[in-house]
Amino acid sequence: MAEPEQHPQSSDLPPYDLVILGASGFTGKYVVKEALKFLNTPTSPLKSLALAGRNPSKLAEALKWAAHPNSPPPIPILSADTTDSASLRRLCAQTRLVLNCVGPFRLYGEPVVAACAETGTDYLDICGEPEFMERVEAKYHDKAVETSSLVVSACGFDSVPAEIGLLFNSRQWTGPAVPNRVEAYLSLESDKKIVGNIGTYESAVLGVANAQKLVELRRSRPKRARPVIPGPPPPKGPTIEHQKEINL
């Protein structure tokens, strides 16, 4: 009689769908708050979640804040430090996806990318630092391809509003017409004072201070063929401008 086919047990898979690294930080707390909305909801693929960072008590406080006014759910809290590569590899072994909220990424992001690329774990972050993103692409692309690790940066405020706006705008066009160029404008409104945080400020200062490194990195890499886009090229002008028509 033939032996029954052996199927891999669930224990062979990482126990968590997602680990949020740096969950007790200024932005990390809001990421946790949003993630809880999708955890174990009928239409969501997110069935298991863990938080990770250096300080378990701060992570527990962040979870309590994110769950308010409800009681915090029993979400595991894991220990990991961006200066400890072994702890990052252990973290990667426990999850399918790491969402990194530890910035500035120029200072703390690369070890996390390295651990994910090495172990074949998928990686997302909320980075908006071009030099970091291009540097880790140049350094870890081949290894990530080898281990099937998907590394995607800029999954935060710097890019998501513009991406969503582009998708919405593109869907309003019917073939054969297609948009050649889309300009995005952003307006912030709040009943309270809009403030930044020290992490964002530090990232901006370091980005400006190291702008030449980005130029050098781009010059050192092989030239890529640019996609052929029909229609006139975008006009050259200031990065930030004021539009009188919409008063923005």
Order of alpha helices (4+ residues) and beta strands (2+ residues): beta-alpha-beta-alpha-beta-alpha-beta-alpha-alpha-beta-alpha-beta-alpha-alpha-alpha
